[in-house]
Amino acid sequence: MAAKPAVVLVHGFWGGAAHWSKVIVELHRRGFTDLHAVENPLTSLADDAARTQQMVKQIDGPVLLVGHSYGGAVITEAGDLPNVAGLVYIAAFAPDAGESPGQLSQETPPAAFENIAPDSDGYLWVRQDKFHESFCQDLTAEEALVMAVTQKAPLGSAFGDNVTSPAWRTKPSWYQVSAQDRMIHPDNERRMAERMNPRKTIELDASHASLASLPGPVSDLVETAASELG
């Protein structure tokens, strides 16, 4: 059996690398031993793509990039490195050239759009009292509380940063749609998935936080991508 590729997990807005905790445990149980979760600054798409590429460049051999939410825009921008073998999108933005996550959201606003608010320093937050219903309604109240309190706010300007050269146009891709997503409209996810012509699309009856609520099926898709690359 071919060796499994390294997996680099890329978080989105309002969370950090620890959002992948359940997927990390599940992938490790399945024999993925070369796992990495980048901690991005969420200050600009260029900064986040550069940080992700720094991690990828430290890895010998093929890399499977997996992005959640805004992390999909990051892997789209960062994924043109020669050792990136494929891209997996988990309820994620997949902008085309000249598109930004903010533009895509405004075209098809998600249910929880009004629960996002800027602070006086220009950072965007999901209101703590609305976090559970907005981001992760299929997690427990305690899990949602921890996510809400520890959320990592992005600079609002990063939401408007455009992708320059989308890696999904040249790299094999896979996509997971969250049918109950309130942070990215599910129809928007379906549209982005369809136009990238992924090798496989799955749809889960999950919130935006599918990586935490359904780590098994999310890991199934990562494993499928790894197997097809091998």
C-alpha positions in Angstrom: 0.0 0.0 0.0 1.3 3.5 -0.9 2.3 5.7 2.0 -0.3 8.2 3.1 0.4 11.8 2.2 1.1 14.4 4.8 -2.1 16.2 5.8 -2.1 19.9 6.5 -5.3 21.2 8.2 -6.2 24.9 7.7 -8.7 26.5 10.0 -11.1 29.3 9.2 -12.3 32.5 10.8 -13.4 32.4 14.5 -11.3 29.4 15.4 -7.8 28.1 15.4 -5.9 24.9 14.7 -7.7 23.2 17.7 -11.0 23.3 15.7 -9.5 20.2 14.0 -9.0 18.3 17.3 -11.6 15.5 16.6 -10.5 15.1 13.0 -6.8 14.8 14.1 -7.6 12.0 16.5 -9.7 10.2 13.9 -7.1 10.5 11.1 -4.4 9.3 13.5 -6.5 6.3 14.4 -6.7 5.5 10.7 -3.0 5.5 10.2 -2.2 9.1 9.2 1.0 9.7 11.1 2.1 12.9 9.3 -0.5 15.4 10.5 -0.1 19.2 10.8 -2.5 21.9 11.7 -1.4 25.4 10.8 -2.2 28.4 13.1 -2.9 31.3 10.8 -2.9 34.9 11.9 -6.2 35.8 10.1 -4.8 39.2 9.3 -5.0 39.0 5.5 -5.4 36.3 2.8 -1.8 36.9 1.8 -0.5 36.5 5.3 -2.5 33.3 5.9 -1.5 31.8 2.6 2.2 32.6 3.3 2.0 31.0 6.7 0.4 27.9 5.3 3.0 27.7 2.5 5.8 28.0 5.1 4.4 24.8 6.8 4.0 23.0 3.5 7.6 23.8 2.4 8.9 22.1 5.6 7.3 18.8 4.5 9.1 16.3 2.3 6.8 14.5 -0.1 3.2 15.0 -1.2 0.8 17.1 0.9 -3.0 17.1 1.1 -4.3 20.5 2.1 -7.6 20.5 4.0 -9.4 23.8 4.6 -12.5 24.6 6.6 -14.6 27.8 6.0 -12.2 30.7 5.2 -9.4 28.1 5.2 -10.8 27.1 1.9 -9.8 30.5 0.5 -6.4 30.0 2.1 -5.7 26.6 0.5 -7.0 28.0 -2.8 -4.4 30.7 -2.7 -1.6 28.7 -1.1 -2.1 25.4 -3.0 0.0 25.9 -6.1 3.2 24.6 -4.4 4.6 21.6 -6.3 4.3 19.2 -3.4 0.6 20.0 -2.8 -1.1 16.9 -4.3 -4.7 17.8 -3.6 -7.2 20.0 -1.9 -10.1 19.1 0.4 -12.8 21.7 1.2 -14.8 21.3 4.4 -17.9 23.6 4.3 -15.4 26.1 2.8 -15.0 29.0 0.5 -13.5 28.1 -2.9 -13.1 31.5 -4.6 -12.2 31.9 -8.2 -9.7 34.5 -9.4 -10.7 38.0 -8.4 -13.3 36.7 -5.8 -13.2 37.2 -2.0 -15.1 35.3 0.7 -16.9 38.5 1.5 -18.1 39.0 -2.0 -19.3 35.4 -2.2 -21.2 35.8 1.1 -22.9 39.0 0.0 -24.1 37.3 -3.2 -25.9 34.6 -1.2 -26.1 35.7 2.5 -26.1 33.0 5.1 -28.6 32.8 7.9 -26.3 34.0 10.6 -24.8 36.9 8.7 -26.3 39.5 11.0 -24.7 37.9 14.1 -21.2 38.9 12.9 -20.1 42.3 14.2 -16.9 44.4 14.0 -15.2 45.8 17.1 -13.6 49.2 17.4 -10.2 47.8 16.2 -11.6 46.3 13.0 -11.8 42.7 14.1 -14.9 40.7 13.3 -16.6 38.6 16.0 -19.6 36.2 16.1 -21.7 37.4 19.0 -21.1 35.1 21.9 -24.8 34.8 22.7 -25.4 33.8 19.1 -22.4 31.6 18.5 -24.1 28.3 19.2 -27.0 28.9 16.9 -24.9 30.5 14.2 -21.7 28.4 14.0 -22.3 25.0 15.6 -25.9 24.3 16.5 -25.3 20.5 16.3 -22.7 20.6 19.1 -23.4 20.6 22.8 -24.0 23.9 24.7 -20.7 23.4 26.5 -18.7 22.8 23.3 -20.3 25.8 21.8 -19.5 27.9 24.8 -15.8 27.0 24.6 -15.7 27.8 20.9 -17.5 31.1 21.5 -15.2 32.3 24.2 -12.0 31.1 22.5 -13.0 32.3 19.0 -10.2 33.9 17.0 -11.5 37.0 15.4 -10.1 37.9 11.9 -9.4 41.4 10.7 -12.5 42.5 8.8 -10.4 43.5 5.8 -9.3 39.9 5.3 -12.9 39.0 4.4 -12.5 41.2 1.3 -9.2 39.9 0.0 -9.3 38.4 -3.4 -7.9 35.1 -4.6 -5.3 35.6 -7.3 -4.7 32.2 -8.8 -7.1 29.4 -7.6 -5.3 26.2 -7.0 -8.4 24.1 -7.5 -8.2 24.9 -11.2 -5.1 22.7 -11.5 -5.1 20.4 -8.5 -7.4 17.5 -7.7 -10.1 18.6 -5.3 -12.8 17.2 -3.0 -15.7 19.1 -1.3 -18.0 18.6 1.7 -21.2 20.6 1.8 -22.9 21.3 5.2 -26.7 21.3 4.5 -27.5 23.1 7.8 -24.7 25.7 7.5 -25.6 29.2 8.8 -22.2 30.8 8.2 -21.8 30.0 4.5 -25.1 29.5 2.6 -25.4 25.8 1.7 -26.4 26.8 -1.9 -23.2 28.8 -2.1 -21.2 25.8 -1.1 -23.0 23.7 -3.7 -22.3 26.2 -6.4 -18.7 26.5 -5.5 -18.3 22.8 -5.4 -20.0 22.3 -8.7 -17.9 24.8 -10.6 -14.6 23.3 -9.4 -15.7 19.9 -10.7 -14.3 17.9 -7.7 -13.5 14.3 -7.8 -16.1 13.8 -5.1 -18.7 15.9 -3.3 -20.5 14.8 -0.2 -23.3 16.5 1.6 -23.7 16.2 5.4 -26.6 17.1 7.5 -24.4 19.3 9.6 -23.7 22.8 10.8 -20.8 24.9 9.7 -18.7 23.1 12.3 -19.0 19.7 10.6 -15.3 19.1 11.4 -16.3 19.0 15.1 -19.8 17.5 14.9 -19.2 14.8 12.3 -15.4 14.1 12.4 -16.0 10.6 11.1 -17.6 11.4 7.7 -15.2 14.4 7.3 -12.3 12.1 7.9 -13.8 9.6 5.4 -13.5 12.3 2.7 -9.9 13.1 3.6 -9.1 9.4 3.5 -10.8 9.0 0.1 -8.7 11.9 -1.2 -5.5 10.4 0.2 -6.4 7.0 -1.3 -7.1 8.4 -4.7 -3.9 10.4 -4.7 -2.0 7.3 -3.8 
